[in-house]
Amino acid sequence: MRRRAADFRRPVKRRYSKVFLLTLCGLLILLFIVLFSQDKKTKSRPPISQKSFRHNRITEALNITEEMLSPDSITRQLSDQISLAKAYVVIAKESHNLQFAWELSAQIRNSQILLSDAAIRRSPLTTRETETAIRDMALMLYQAQQLHYDSATMIMKLKAKIQSLEEQVNSVSEKSSKYGQIAAEEVPKSLYCLGVRLTAEWFKNLVMQRKLTDQNQISGKLIDNNLYHFCVFSDNILATSVVVNSTSLNSNHPDLVVFHLVTDEVNYAPMKAWFSMNSFRGVTVEVQKFEDFSWLNASYVPVLKQLQDSDTQNYYFSGINDNGRTPIKYRNPKYLSMLNHLRFYIPEVFPKLKKVVFLDDDVVVQKDLTPLFSMNLNGNVNGAVETCMETFHRYHKYLNYSHPLIRSHFDPDACGWAFGMNVFDLVEWRKRNVTGIYHYWQENNVDRTLWKLGTLPPGLLTFYGLTEPLDPRWHVLGLGYTAVDPHLIEKGAVLHFNGNSKPWLKIGMEKYKPLWDKYVDYSNPLMQQCNVH
């Protein structure tokens, strides 16, 4: 029995030795882990020092001292009081409590003097020298709180102030728009003077009259479809002169260029005088007045018919205010001018021509435009530069898509395009009766529910599906109202000063006026007499 007991105890002794060994191994592994983690912490110290370095650099850059970073900093406490007091000064003034605002301002100045003195002597402020200032400021701030200058009140009053300022901005913006529109519509005194002097010159100079009325030499050119025909409809003599002059100077064959100018009765004589007195490198110039067109009457032209309507007359000419529902630019009577709508009657104005390039009077030509006449329009009537690079230049911007007649006929996302430099195929125009399409839409807009502004909306309707897009470099827009990429200006064939800031007005954009000025002869005696500059 004893031997069995001894045999029985041996394996137990061996088992306890294994537990001991396992425990020892575990302790060694744990010790290794602890040492490794400490080594890792030691190695990770550089990022901490880097962070501290960046912190020091920021502190130096902002000129922050250790005293200002201290949780017990008197300087920071005084600065915080000043910031809060300044806000209360604003609220006190808004509440018309000027006496309290003055007292707060005086206390702010006292605290600022203490900070200034400490900065000059380069030593921190002490509790003793700031005790009175901090206590007095604290009393003032407590008084402000008792006057309900708390955060909620300040926020409400600031919101009210912001709303008031927004209303003032809107009012000023509306007035600015009105005054800008009026300035754009007014004829400068210098241009009015030029027209008067040219009229007097025309009627007293019989030689000039005979020179222009002798059409034997140019009558053949006016209907020769082998030449390059341009048309401009305008009552602005100087602007028209710039269009003709810039075209001639940049044309490779100015002797093959023919300009057809149409104006009104008032400007007919001065326009003839100007273009008979000045030579444009051999360019042929014809001047007409639309009053001579017998077909231009109320029975044929919807715009003239609408002018006889009493509602139309009240809308454009009565000056009655409709409480701002209609912007002033929509009520401009110039949009009823036949010189604006004559672009829809080009085949009637020039019955013998097959192709013309239409130019507005607010453009400058800086490239040869004769390649436009050999351009293939692919069976379309109108060649124009599209303006749909942005969403607000698509059809929905110009037309009333709440009207079923518009909604059922036109894609709202269709590309808009620009009037001002257009190639018109008059053969296709007559074949497709484009003028009849224009009449249809103009008659349906007698109550101004399809569109409100100008000739572009009816143009978009009239030439819908009949417009061939041109390379954007042919026609660069925006020089009369916005900043334009200089590279586009440099490469552009026609620069358009569309907008209110015309180059002949004082409100013209100064950086673009030299592009127009270089085609004006300011040395002309009549220009100098009228102080045109």
C-alpha positions in Angstrom: 0.0 0.0 0.0 2.8 2.4 0.8 4.5 1.8 -2.6 1.3 2.5 -4.3 1.0 5.7 -2.4 4.5 6.7 -3.4 3.8 5.8 -7.0 0.6 7.8 -6.8 2.4 10.9 -5.6 5.0 11.1 -8.4 2.9 12.3 -11.2 1.4 15.0 -9.0 4.9 16.3 -8.3 5.7 16.5 -12.0 2.3 18.3 -12.8 3.1 21.1 -10.3 6.5 21.7 -11.9 4.8 22.2 -15.3 2.4 24.9 -13.8 5.4 26.6 -12.4 7.2 26.7 -15.7 4.1 28.0 -17.5 3.7 30.8 -15.0 7.3 31.7 -15.3 7.0 31.9 -19.1 3.9 34.1 -18.8 5.8 36.5 -16.6 8.6 36.7 -19.0 6.3 37.5 -21.9 4.5 40.1 -19.9 7.8 41.7 -19.0 8.8 41.8 -22.7 5.5 43.4 -23.7 6.0 46.1 -21.0 9.5 46.9 -22.2 8.4 47.0 -25.8 5.6 49.4 -25.1 7.9 51.7 -23.2 10.3 51.7 -26.1 7.5 52.5 -28.5 6.4 55.4 -26.4 9.9 56.7 -26.4 10.0 56.5 -30.2 6.7 58.3 -30.5 7.9 61.3 -28.7 9.1 63.2 -31.8 5.6 63.8 -33.2 4.7 65.3 -29.8 7.6 67.6 -30.0 6.7 68.5 -33.5 3.2 69.4 -32.4 4.7 71.5 -29.7 7.0 73.1 -32.3 4.0 74.0 -34.5 2.2 75.4 -31.5 5.2 77.6 -30.7 5.3 78.8 -34.3 1.6 79.7 -34.2 2.1 81.5 -30.9 5.0 83.5 -32.3 3.1 84.3 -35.5 0.1 85.7 -33.6 2.2 87.5 -31.1 0.7 85.6 -28.2 2.5 85.7 -24.9 2.6 83.0 -22.2 0.8 85.4 -19.9 -2.1 85.6 -22.4 -2.3 81.8 -22.5 -2.4 81.5 -18.8 -5.8 80.4 -17.3 -5.5 83.3 -14.9 -4.5 85.9 -17.5 -5.7 89.4 -16.6 -5.0 90.6 -20.1 -7.3 88.1 -21.7 -10.0 88.8 -19.2 -9.8 92.5 -20.0 -9.8 91.8 -23.7 -12.9 89.6 -23.4 -14.7 92.3 -21.5 -13.8 94.9 -24.2 -15.2 92.6 -27.0 -18.5 92.1 -25.1 -18.8 95.7 -24.3 -18.4 96.7 -27.9 -21.3 94.5 -28.9 -23.4 96.1 -26.1 -22.5 99.6 -27.4 -24.0 98.7 -30.8 -27.2 97.4 -29.2 -27.5 100.4 -26.9 -27.2 102.7 -29.9 -29.8 100.7 -31.8 -32.1 101.0 -28.7 -31.4 104.8 -28.6 -29.8 104.6 -25.2 -27.0 106.9 -26.1 -26.1 107.8 -22.5 -25.3 104.2 -21.7 -23.5 103.7 -25.0 -21.3 106.7 -24.2 -20.5 105.3 -20.7 -19.6 101.9 -22.1 -17.4 103.5 -24.8 -15.6 105.5 -22.1 -15.0 102.4 -20.0 -13.7 100.6 -23.2 -11.2 103.4 -23.7 -10.0 103.1 -20.1 -9.4 99.4 -20.5 -7.7 99.8 -23.9 -5.3 102.4 -22.3 -4.3 99.8 -19.7 -3.6 97.2 -22.4 -1.6 99.8 -24.4 0.5 100.8 -21.5 1.3 97.1 -20.7 2.3 96.5 -24.3 4.6 99.5 -24.4 6.4 98.6 -21.2 6.4 94.9 -22.2 5.3 93.6 -18.9 2.1 91.8 -17.9 -0.7 93.6 -16.2 -1.1 93.0 -12.5 -4.2 92.4 -10.5 -3.7 95.6 -8.5 -3.6 97.9 -11.4 -6.5 96.4 -13.3 -8.8 95.6 -10.3 -10.7 98.9 -10.7 -11.1 98.7 -14.4 -12.3 95.1 -14.4 -14.7 95.8 -11.6 -16.2 98.9 -13.3 -16.5 97.1 -16.6 -18.2 94.1 -14.9 -20.7 96.5 -13.4 -21.4 98.0 -16.8 -21.9 94.6 -18.4 -24.2 93.6 -15.6 -26.2 96.8 -16.1 -26.4 95.9 -19.8 -27.8 92.5 -18.9 -30.4 94.2 -16.7 -31.4 96.3 -19.7 -32.1 93.1 -21.5 -29.1 93.3 -23.7 -28.7 89.6 -23.4 -27.7 87.2 -26.3 -31.3 86.5 -27.3 -32.2 90.1 -27.5 -29.0 90.9 -29.4 -29.7 88.2 -31.9 -33.3 89.4 -32.5 -32.2 93.0 -32.9 -29.3 92.0 -35.2 -31.7 90.0 -37.3 -34.1 92.9 -37.5 -31.1 95.1 -38.5 -30.1 92.7 -41.2 -33.6 92.6 -42.6 -33.7 96.4 -42.6 -30.4 96.5 -44.4 -31.6 94.0 -47.0 -34.7 96.1 -47.7 -32.5 99.2 -48.1 -30.2 97.3 -50.5 -33.1 96.1 -52.6 -34.5 99.6 -52.7 -31.1 101.0 -53.8 -30.7 98.3 -56.3 -34.1 99.0 -57.8 -33.4 102.7 -58.0 -29.9 102.0 -59.5 -31.6 99.8 -62.2 -34.1 102.5 -63.0 -31.5 105.3 -63.2 -29.2 103.0 -65.2 -32.0 102.3 -67.7 -32.8 106.1 -67.9 -29.1 106.9 -68.5 -28.9 104.2 -71.2 -32.0 105.6 -73.0 -30.9 109.2 -72.9 -29.1 110.7 -75.9 -25.9 112.5 -74.8 -25.8 116.2 -75.5 -22.7 115.8 -77.6 -24.5 113.3 -79.9 -27.5 115.5 -80.1 -25.3 118.4 -81.0 -23.6 116.3 -83.7 -27.0 115.5 -85.2 -28.1 119.1 -85.3 -24.9 120.3 -86.9 -25.0 117.6 -89.5 -28.6 118.4 -90.3 -27.6 122.1 -90.9 -24.6 121.0 -93.0 -26.8 118.8 -95.1 -29.4 121.4 -96.0 -26.9 124.2 -96.7 -24.5 122.1 -98.8 -26.0 121.4 -102.2 -22.8 119.7 -103.4 -23.1 117.2 -100.7 -26.7 116.5 -101.6 -26.0 116.0 -105.3 -23.1 113.7 -104.4 -25.3 111.3 -102.4 -28.4 111.6 -104.6 -26.5 110.6 -107.7 -27.1 106.9 -107.5 -26.0 106.0 -111.0 -22.6 104.8 -109.9 -23.8 102.7 -106.9 -27.3 101.6 -107.8 -25.9 98.5 -109.4 -23.9 97.6 -106.4 -26.9 97.8 -104.1 -28.5 94.7 -105.7 -25.4 92.8 -106.8 -25.5 89.5 -105.0 -21.8 88.9 -105.8 -20.9 91.6 -103.2 -21.0 91.4 -99.4 -24.1 93.1 -98.1 -24.5 94.3 -94.5 -27.5 96.0 -92.9 -27.8 98.2 -89.8 -31.0 99.7 -88.5 -30.2 102.6 -86.2 -30.9 106.2 -85.2 -27.4 106.6 -83.7 -25.1 108.2 -86.2 -21.8 107.8 -84.3 -22.5 104.2 -83.4 -23.4 103.3 -87.0 -20.2 105.0 -88.1 -18.1 102.8 -85.8 -19.8 99.7 -87.2 -19.1 100.8 -90.8 -15.6 102.0 -90.1 -14.5 98.9 -88.1 -15.9 96.6 -90.8 -14.1 98.5 -93.6 -10.8 98.7 -91.8 -10.8 94.9 -91.1 -12.1 93.8 -94.4 -9.8 92.2 -97.0 -11.9 93.6 -99.8 -13.6 96.8 -98.6 -14.5 97.8 -102.2 -16.7 94.8 -102.4 -18.6 95.7 -99.1 -22.0 97.3 -99.3 -23.7 98.8 -96.2 -27.5 99.3 -96.2 -28.4 101.8 -93.4 -32.0 102.4 -92.3 -32.9 105.1 -89.9 -35.9 107.3 -89.1 -37.1 110.7 -90.4 -35.3 112.7 -87.7 -31.9 111.2 -88.3 -32.2 110.7 -92.1 -30.5 114.0 -93.1 -27.6 113.9 -90.6 -27.0 110.3 -91.4 -26.7 111.1 -95.1 -24.5 114.1 -94.4 -22.1 112.1 -92.2 -21.6 109.2 -94.7 -21.2 111.6 -97.6 -18.6 113.6 -95.7 -16.5 110.6 -94.7 -14.8 107.9 -96.8 -14.6 104.3 -95.5 -11.9 102.7 -97.8 -14.3 102.4 -100.7 -17.2 100.8 -98.9 -20.5 101.5 -100.6 -23.1 103.1 -98.2 -26.8 103.4 -98.8 -29.0 105.4 -96.3 -32.8 105.0 -96.2 -35.6 105.9 -93.8 -38.3 103.4 -92.8 -41.0 106.0 -93.3 -40.5 105.6 -97.0 -41.5 102.0 -97.0 -45.1 102.0 -98.3 -45.7 98.4 -97.1 -44.9 99.3 -93.5 -48.4 100.1 -92.2 -50.8 99.0 -89.4 -52.7 96.6 -91.7 -49.6 94.6 -92.3 -47.4 95.1 -89.3 -48.8 93.9 -85.9 -46.5 96.2 -83.8 -47.9 99.3 -85.6 -51.4 97.9 -85.0 -50.7 97.4 -81.3 -49.5 101.0 -81.0 -53.1 102.1 -81.8 -54.4 100.0 -78.9 -55.3 102.0 -75.8 -54.0 99.3 -73.4 -50.7 99.2 -75.1 -50.4 103.0 -75.0 -51.2 103.1 -71.3 -48.7 100.3 -70.6 -45.8 101.9 -72.3 -46.5 105.7 -72.3 -48.8 106.5 -69.4 -46.2 106.2 -66.7 -48.7 104.6 -64.4 -47.0 102.6 -61.6 -48.2 99.0 -61.2 -46.6 98.6 -57.7 -43.4 97.3 -59.1 -44.9 94.2 -60.6 -43.3 94.9 -64.0 -39.6 95.9 -64.1 -39.0 99.3 -65.8 -36.9 97.6 -68.6 -40.1 95.8 -69.8 -42.0 99.1 -70.1 -39.4 100.7 -72.4 -41.2 102.2 -75.4 -38.1 101.6 -77.6 -39.2 98.0 -77.9 -42.1 99.2 -80.0 -39.7 101.1 -82.3 -39.8 100.0 -85.9 -36.0 100.2 -86.0 -36.0 97.3 -83.6 -38.6 95.2 -85.3 -37.4 96.0 -88.9 -35.0 93.0 -88.6 -38.1 90.8 -89.1 -38.8 92.5 -92.5 -35.3 92.3 -94.1 -36.7 90.5 -97.3 -39.2 93.3 -97.8 -36.5 96.0 -97.2 -34.1 94.4 -99.6 -36.3 92.5 -102.1 -33.4 91.8 -104.6 -30.9 90.4 -102.2 -30.2 86.8 -101.4 -28.0 86.9 -98.3 -27.2 89.7 -95.8 -25.3 90.0 -92.5 -27.3 91.9 -89.9 -25.3 94.0 -87.4 -26.6 95.9 -84.4 -25.3 99.4 -83.9 -23.6 98.6 -80.6 -21.0 96.2 -82.1 -17.3 96.6 -83.1 -16.0 94.5 -86.0 -12.3 93.4 -85.6 -12.0 90.6 -88.2 -12.8 90.1 -91.8 -16.5 89.1 -92.0 -16.7 88.1 -95.7 -16.3 84.4 -95.0 -19.8 84.5 -93.5 -21.3 84.8 -97.0 -19.8 81.5 -98.1 -20.9 79.7 -95.0 -23.3 76.8 -95.5 -26.4 77.3 -93.3 -27.7 73.7 -94.1 -31.1 74.9 -95.3 -31.6 77.2 -92.3 -32.6 80.8 -92.4 -30.6 82.3 -89.6 -27.0 81.8 -88.7 -26.3 82.9 -85.1 -24.1 82.2 -82.1 -25.8 80.1 -79.5 -25.9 81.4 -75.9 -26.9 78.3 -74.0 -23.6 77.7 -72.2 -25.6 78.6 -69.0 -29.1 77.5 -68.1 -30.5 81.1 -68.0 -29.8 81.4 -71.8 -32.3 78.8 -72.7 -35.8 79.3 -74.0 -37.5 79.1 -70.6 -35.6 82.2 -69.5 -37.3 84.4 -72.2 -40.8 82.9 -72.6 -43.8 82.2 -70.4 -44.1 78.4 -70.2 -47.2 78.6 -68.1 -49.0 79.6 -71.3 -50.2 76.5 -73.2 -49.3 78.0 -76.6 -45.7 78.2 -75.6 -45.6 75.0 -73.6 -47.0 72.9 -76.5 -44.7 74.2 -79.2 -41.2 74.8 -77.7 -38.7 72.9 -75.8 -37.9 74.9 -72.6 -34.3 73.7 -72.7 -33.7 74.6 -76.3 -30.6 76.8 -76.9 -31.1 80.5 -77.1 -29.0 82.5 -79.5 -28.0 86.2 -80.0 -29.2 89.0 -82.2 -26.5 91.4 -83.1 -24.5 89.5 -85.7 -26.7 87.3 -87.8 -26.4 85.7 -91.3 -29.7 85.6 -93.0 -30.5 83.5 -96.1 -33.2 85.6 -97.7 -34.1 82.9 -100.3 -35.0 80.4 -97.6 -36.6 83.2 -95.6 -39.1 83.9 -98.4 -39.6 80.2 -99.1 -40.6 79.4 -95.5 -42.6 82.7 -95.0 -40.6 83.5 -91.8 -42.2 87.0 -91.6 -45.6 85.4 -91.5 -44.4 83.2 -88.6 -43.3 86.4 -86.8 -46.7 88.0 -87.4 -48.5 85.0 -86.0 -46.6 85.1 -82.7 -46.7 88.9 -82.4 -50.5 88.9 -82.9 -50.9 86.3 -80.1 -48.9 88.4 -77.7 -51.0 91.5 -77.8 -51.7 91.1 -74.1 -48.0 90.5 -73.4 -48.6 87.0 -71.9 -46.2 85.1 -74.1 -43.2 87.4 -73.5 -42.5 90.9 -72.2 -39.2 92.1 -73.4 -37.8 93.2 -76.7 -37.2 91.4 -80.0 -35.2 88.4 -78.9 -38.2 86.4 -77.6 -40.2 86.8 -80.8 -37.0 86.0 -82.7 -36.6 82.8 -80.7 -40.1 81.8 -81.6 -39.8 82.9 -85.3 -36.6 81.1 -86.0 -37.2 78.0 -83.9 -35.8 75.1 -85.9 -34.5 77.5 -88.5 -31.2 78.6 -86.9 -27.8 77.3 -87.7 -25.3 77.6 -84.8 -22.1 79.5 -85.6 -18.6 79.3 -84.1 -18.8 81.4 -80.9 -15.7 83.4 -82.0 -17.8 85.1 -84.6 -19.9 87.0 -82.0 -18.6 87.8 -78.5 -21.3 89.2 -76.2 -21.4 91.0 -72.8 -19.1 94.0 -73.1 -21.9 96.3 -72.0 -22.8 94.6 -68.7 -20.2 92.1 -67.5 -16.5 91.1 -67.5 -15.5 89.1 -70.6 -12.6 86.7 -70.9 -9.7 88.7 -72.6 -8.9 85.6 -74.8 -12.4 85.6 -76.2 -12.2 89.4 -76.9 -8.9 88.9 -78.7 -10.2 86.1 -80.9 -13.7 87.5 -81.4 -14.7 88.7 -84.9 -17.6 90.9 -83.6 -17.6 92.4 -80.1 -21.1 93.2 -78.9 -21.6 95.9 -76.2 -25.1 94.6 -75.3 -26.4 95.9 -72.0 -26.9 99.4 -70.6 -23.2 100.4 -70.5 -22.8 101.5 -74.1 -19.3 102.8 -75.0 -20.6 106.2 -76.1 -22.2 106.8 -72.7 -20.6 108.0 -69.5 -21.8 104.8 -67.9 -19.8 102.7 -70.4 -17.3 100.2 -69.0 -14.0 102.0 -69.0 -11.8 98.9 -69.7 -13.7 98.1 -72.9 -14.2 101.7 -74.3 -10.8 101.7 -76.1 -12.0 98.8 -78.3 -14.7 101.2 -79.6 -12.8 104.5 -79.4 -10.1 103.4 -81.9 -12.7 103.5 -84.6 -13.9 107.0 -83.8 -12.3 110.0 -85.5 -12.2 112.5 -82.6 -10.2 114.9 -84.7 -13.2 115.6 -87.0 -14.1 119.4 -86.7 -17.8 118.6 -86.0 -16.9 116.1 -83.3 -14.6 118.7 -81.6 -17.3 121.4 -81.9 -19.8 119.2 -80.1 -17.2 118.1 -77.5 -17.6 114.4 -78.4 -14.9 112.5 -76.4 
